[in-house]
């Protein structure tokens, strides 16, 4: 099949959307399909094996207003190319997030004259109005929704104070568009049963429109190591946001650090003036926390495989790739019983100790328990690796996704000839 894979932003090594695009495109190509990735900034880093298999990248440049090096910048007048750029800037100036809409409009324009080039278009969580144009051009259309960002909005508004609550609500105003568009796309994919239930409720999706295909992990990169750093706890947080629960983990590290040596390695891009950085200072635990960002998969795997514990303190997760990556490294988990996490890691201490979300005391107790019990760490680590080998691989994800593409095309052909 000839596949157009759309992703409005594809951060290469942190965040489920970018990881999904990078690995899915490679494995689809290795199955013999033709894959062209259309992405806005940040662009994905395609594996050499993907490039060798024929995956191509078509860059769909925006004004890149949320670049980590210069966020919320004001572009020069000479940078404006068309009316879509004005929409993008106007959204930012009014505290909105316009990338899903503007990417969809740009990619619809690119695909308008390319109906003969693709058998299927697969959108990755953009859900912008431009997808409806693509549908009108006659493309079979599928979209993946990793989780309903309505959860992010609820938590962001709850955490904000004063007028910032209005700003948080406005930032997530694109959700109305995503709900409208998702109801008009006949075939939707998601990554867990938990997300499926939440998406149906959030976006009022009809029965039969959602199919669950979990995400995968590269088990050759994320593999166990014989060496573990005593007291090391690793947490991967793709955003410094309330949803990720980092503040509760920091409080738990302060509690654990009062009883035993502990080192938290936080893989995240922290705003020096943001909530997590401030909490580190307030708790006086800067000597116990190391923050790293911008690392590749090999470095991330090394961190996870040499840790005694990995922690997922999130208030909600639609899947949790960090949990699967830790399990693949045979690193025992302390995680919250939130969203899809129990579904992903198991609910009977197979690979993780699960605690209630927003409970730093329970997190601290679980971390202390694991740090003090080498046999338990070994059992949970082995259970996690076994669970990954049985349930999660990118090759299996791609095969199931391609089979779904085929069923959608066959269904369309049946309707066309009836």
C-alpha positions, 0 to 999 in steps of 0.5 A, a space after each residue: 500500500 502507498 501510505 501518507 502518514 501525517 504528524 503535526 509535530 514529531 519530537 523525535 525522542 520525547 513524547 508519544 507522537 514523534 516516537 509513534 511516527 518514527 517507528 511505525 513508518 519504519 516497520 510499515 516500510 519493512 513490511 513492503 509498504 510505501 510510506 511518505 511522512 508529512 510533518 511539521 516542526 519539530 521534524 522526526 528523525 527517521 532511522 537509517 533502516 527506514 530510509 533504506 526501506 524507502 520512507 520519505 519525509 515531506 516537511 510541512 513548515 510552520 512559523 515554528 512559534 513553539 520552538 524550545 529555543 525561542 518559544 512564543 516568538 513574534 515572526 518578522 513580516 517577511 516570514 509570512 507566506 500566506 493567510 494560514 501563517 496569519 491564523 497561526 500567529 493570531 492563535 498564539 497572540 490570543 493564547 490559543 494553540 493553532 498548530 493542529 488547525 494550520 498543519 491540517 490546512 497546509 497538508 490538505 493543500 499539499 495533498 490536493 493534487 496527489 490523490 493518485 499517489 496514495 491508497 490511504 492517509 493516516 493522521 497522527 492526532 492532528 484532527 484539524 479541519 483540513 482533514 475534512 478537505 482531504 476526505 472530500 478529495 476522496 482519500 481513505 482517511 484514518 486517524 490515531 488519537 493517543 488520548 483525549 487531550 480533554 484530560 490535559 485541559 481539565 488538569 491544566 485549568 484546575 492547577 492554574 490560578 486566577 486569570 491563568 485559568 482562562 488562558 489554560 482554557 483558551 490554549 486548549 480551545 482546539 479541542 472543539 475542532 478535534 471533537 467535530 473532526 473525529 466524529 466525521 472520520 469513519 475509522 479511528 485508532 487508539 492505543 489502549 482500551 482505557 483511551 478508547 473508553 475516554 475518547 468515546 466519552 470526550 468526543 462522543 464517538 459512535 460504536 464501531 469507529 474506534 479500534 485499539 492497537 497498542 504501541 510498541 518498543 524496540 527491544 534491541 535498544 531497550 534491553 536489560 543491563 547487568 549494571 545498576 546504579 544504587 538508589 537511581 530512580 528514572 522518570 521520563 516526562 514529555 512535558 512540565 505539566 500537571 498531567 505528568 505528576 512530577 511535583 508529587 514525585 519530587 515530594 516523594 524523593 524528598 521523603 525517601 532522601 530523608 531515609 536513604 541515599 536516592 538519585 532522581 534522573 528526570 528526563 524532561 525539558 524544564 522551564 527554569 521558572 516552571 512548577 517543577 524547577 520551583 518545587 525542586 528549590 522549595 524542597 531543597 533537593 537539587 543535590 538529589 535531582 538531575 535533569 536531562 533532555 535532548 537525549 537519543 534512544 541509546 542514551 535513554 535506554 542506558 539510563 533506564 537499564 542502569 536504574 534500580 527503579 523507573 517511575 511513572 507518577 502521571 495523573 493520566 496516561 493514554 498508554 505510557 511509552 516510558 513504562 513500556 521502555 522501562 519494562 523492556 529494560 527489565 527495570 521495575 516500576 513504581 507507577 500510578 493507577 491512572 488511565 491506561 497504566 494498569 492495562 499496560 503494566 499489569 495490575 497484580 505486581 507483575 512488573 510494577 507497584 501501583 499507587 493512587 495518583 496525586 499521593 506523594 506518600 504512597 509513591 515514597 513508600 513504594 520507592 522505599 519498598 523497592 529500593 530495600 528489596 533486591 529480590 522484588 526488584 528482580 522479580 518485577 524487572 523480569 516480569 516487565 521484560 516478559 510482558 513486553 516480549 509477549 505484548 509490545 513490539 513495533 513490528 506487531 504494531 505495524 502489521 496490525 495497523 497495515 491489516 486495519 488499512 487493508 480492511 478499511 480499503 476493502 470496506 470502501 471497495 465493497 461500498 463502492 461496488 454495492 
